[in-house]
Amino acid sequence: MKKLMAANWKMYKTRVQAEETIKDLLRLLGDLPSDREVAVFAPFTALDACGRALPYDACRRAFDSSDACVRVHQKASGQPAASFFLGGQDVYPAAEGAFTGEISPGMLLDCACRFVLTGHSERRHILGESNEFVGRKTAFALEAGLDVVLCLGETLEEREAGKLEAVLREQFSAGVAGVPGDIAPQRLSLAYEPVWAIGTGRVAGPSEILEAHALLRDILRKKFVAQADQMRILYGGSVKPDNASQIIGLDNVDGVLVGGASLEAESFSRIVLA
Ligand code: PEP
């Protein structure tokens, strides 16, 4: 299984800044190891500019799976595939309609996205999204053709009250309630992001990551049975160039989701290559 190295740019970057960062990343990541994939979750307003900066722009609407896109890119350029993808940071669970300010899965696909995040802690805790709403988004986005990275994680209060397992089980079961049990495993990933580690500089320790990821693998197996071992579980929370290689080497860590340290191409490329 390829590790997914993901950048979450949150509410940063104009179109020009985003395009420049994508170009820098493509240059710095020319020799991407074959066991890595990169995803950039850019702000909605910069997605189109980012898509146009990708080498496989011509095929960006044509792919229905990463493999298809990689093959088209190789054929068109004669170069090794970049395995470099775009994602939206959020999505609304409807095809279109009177939902002012919202973005549909089709709009993300139209901007070259393969992925979307659902349930990021900033949306759960700042925007007040419920587990049930996150679940509706996850199911709808998958059905519409996007691959989903479902984020979950506990607050410090929940951890200190011994509620880690209960919180993860609850967020998971509502988050995947509408997802078919036989979904292709590369279409759904989890991102374990302890809320107390996001943007705080306080990274979870190896034992905390191992415990949560083993628990999530077990939870995945209950719903997705044989497919579960092929589903990626990412870690997110203050990942930096100097701690990435230790984190990525842990059991059941199949990638990382990086906020602050993904904004600069130099820093994020060191994480991707860690
Ligand atoms: C995130 O936004 O998903 C995140 C993990 O942020 P940071 O790396 O800044 O903690």
Residues whose N, C-alpha, C, O or C-beta is under 5 A from the ligand:
A	BS01	PEP	N8 A197 I198 G199 T200 G236 G237 S238 V239 L257 V258 G259 G260 A261
